[in-house]
Amino acid sequence: APVVPAATVREPPKASLHLPEEGDRAAHLAALAAEFGERLQLMAEDLHPNVMNLKETFQVVRKPMVAVRSQPSTEGQIVFSVEYGTEVDTFGVDSSGLWRRVFCQCTRVAKQDAPLPREPVEAWIMEEHPSLGPLLRLLH
């Protein structure tokens, strides 16, 4: 009788190194960053001039930190957090007016040659929480 080879164990597929065109791009980027030992960070440069025109700087006024989410919803995945006192450049609001748009990208610390996407990805930070109160304060 022919010998049947044992089933080979395969590693689960890694996250695609390309960001989806739509959908939860920040969550995808956060998963990629974690896979390479990196994290996401806020950015305020290298953005389109039309976006830069919307720039408003806020300060985190909630201790110890405020969540940055992949969607403008408390159901959105937390992709990282911003510590109390940090200045945050925001670029407009969502349709509810509760969430400020920010942009993030992968750090390049652990593996300089990691093939991670470099384009800015949209994420969201709540300006005022219904029960916790103000999370951000506009700096003039």
C-alpha positions as CSV (number, residue, x, y, z in Angstrom):
1,A,0.0,0.0,0.0
2,P,1.3,3.5,-0.8
3,V,2.5,5.6,2.1
4,V,0.3,8.7,2.7
5,P,2.4,11.6,4.0
6,A,1.4,13.1,7.3
7,A,-0.4,16.4,7.1
8,T,2.0,19.2,7.2
9,V,1.5,21.9,9.9
10,R,1.3,25.3,8.4
11,E,1.7,28.6,10.2
12,P,-1.4,30.8,10.0
13,P,-1.1,33.4,7.2
14,K,0.4,36.6,8.3
15,A,-1.6,39.9,7.9
16,S,-1.2,41.3,4.4
17,L,1.5,43.9,4.1
18,H,-0.9,46.0,2.0
19,L,-3.6,48.1,3.6
20,P,-7.2,47.5,2.4
21,E,-8.6,50.3,0.3
22,E,-11.6,50.7,2.7
23,G,-12.8,49.4,6.0
24,D,-10.8,49.3,9.2
25,R,-7.4,50.3,7.9
26,A,-6.1,51.5,11.3
27,A,-7.0,48.2,12.9
28,H,-5.2,46.4,10.1
29,L,-2.1,48.6,10.4
30,A,-2.1,48.1,14.2
31,A,-2.1,44.3,13.7
32,L,0.8,44.6,11.2
33,A,2.8,46.9,13.5
34,A,2.4,44.4,16.4
35,E,3.5,41.5,14.2
36,F,6.8,43.3,13.6
37,G,7.3,44.6,17.1
38,E,6.3,48.1,16.2
39,R,3.4,50.3,17.3
40,L,1.5,53.2,15.8
41,Q,2.2,56.8,16.4
42,L,0.5,60.1,15.6
43,M,1.7,62.1,12.7
44,A,1.1,65.7,11.6
45,E,3.4,66.0,8.7
46,D,3.5,64.7,5.1
47,L,-0.3,65.0,4.9
48,H,-2.2,66.4,1.9
49,P,-2.5,70.2,1.9
50,N,-6.3,69.9,2.0
51,V,-6.0,67.9,5.2
52,M,-3.4,70.3,6.7
53,N,-5.8,73.2,6.3
54,L,-8.1,71.5,8.8
55,K,-5.4,71.2,11.5
56,E,-6.4,72.1,15.1
57,T,-4.2,71.3,18.0
58,F,-5.7,69.8,21.2
59,Q,-4.2,68.8,24.5
60,V,-5.2,65.5,26.3
61,V,-6.9,66.6,29.6
62,R,-8.1,63.2,30.8
63,K,-5.7,61.2,33.1
64,P,-4.0,58.9,32.6
65,M,-4.6,58.6,28.8
66,V,-7.1,58.7,26.0
67,A,-7.8,56.0,23.5
68,V,-7.2,56.4,19.8
69,R,-9.6,54.2,17.9
70,S,-9.8,52.7,14.4
71,Q,-13.4,54.0,13.9
72,P,-15.3,57.0,15.3
73,S,-17.1,54.9,17.8
74,T,-16.5,53.4,21.3
75,E,-16.9,50.0,19.5
76,G,-13.8,50.8,17.3
77,Q,-10.6,49.0,18.1
78,I,-8.2,50.8,20.3
79,V,-5.1,51.1,18.1
80,F,-3.0,53.0,20.7
81,S,-3.4,55.6,23.4
82,V,-2.2,59.2,24.1
83,E,-1.0,60.2,27.5
84,Y,-2.3,63.1,29.6
85,G,-0.8,66.4,28.7
86,T,0.2,65.4,25.1
87,E,-0.6,67.8,22.3
88,V,-2.5,66.2,19.5
89,D,-2.9,67.6,16.0
90,T,-6.4,66.8,14.7
91,F,-7.9,67.2,11.2
92,G,-11.6,67.7,11.3
93,V,-14.5,65.8,13.0
94,D,-16.8,62.9,12.1
95,S,-20.5,63.4,11.3
96,S,-21.5,63.3,15.0
97,G,-19.1,66.0,15.9
98,L,-17.8,63.9,18.9
99,W,-14.7,62.4,17.3
100,R,-11.6,64.3,16.1
101,R,-9.8,62.8,13.1
102,V,-6.1,62.1,13.6
103,F,-3.5,60.3,11.4
104,C,-1.1,57.6,12.4
105,Q,1.7,55.5,10.9
106,C,3.9,52.7,12.0
107,T,7.1,53.5,14.0
108,R,10.3,52.1,12.7
109,V,12.2,51.2,15.8
110,A,12.5,47.4,16.3
111,K,13.2,46.4,12.7
112,Q,14.4,49.1,10.4
113,D,13.9,47.0,7.3
114,A,10.3,45.8,8.2
115,P,8.2,46.1,5.0
116,L,5.5,48.0,6.7
117,P,3.2,50.5,4.9
118,R,4.2,54.1,5.4
119,E,1.1,55.9,4.3
120,P,-0.8,57.8,6.9
121,V,-3.9,56.1,8.2
122,E,-7.0,57.7,9.6
123,A,-7.9,57.1,13.3
124,W,-10.2,58.8,15.8
125,I,-10.0,60.3,19.3
126,M,-13.1,61.4,21.3
127,E,-13.2,65.0,22.2
128,E,-15.7,64.8,25.1
129,H,-17.1,61.6,26.6
130,P,-20.8,61.5,27.6
131,S,-20.0,60.4,31.2
132,L,-16.3,61.1,31.7
133,G,-16.5,64.7,30.4
134,P,-13.8,66.5,28.4
135,L,-11.0,64.3,27.0
136,L,-9.3,67.0,24.8
137,R,-9.0,70.8,25.1
138,L,-8.5,73.0,22.1
139,L,-5.2,75.0,22.3
140,H,-5.3,78.5,20.9
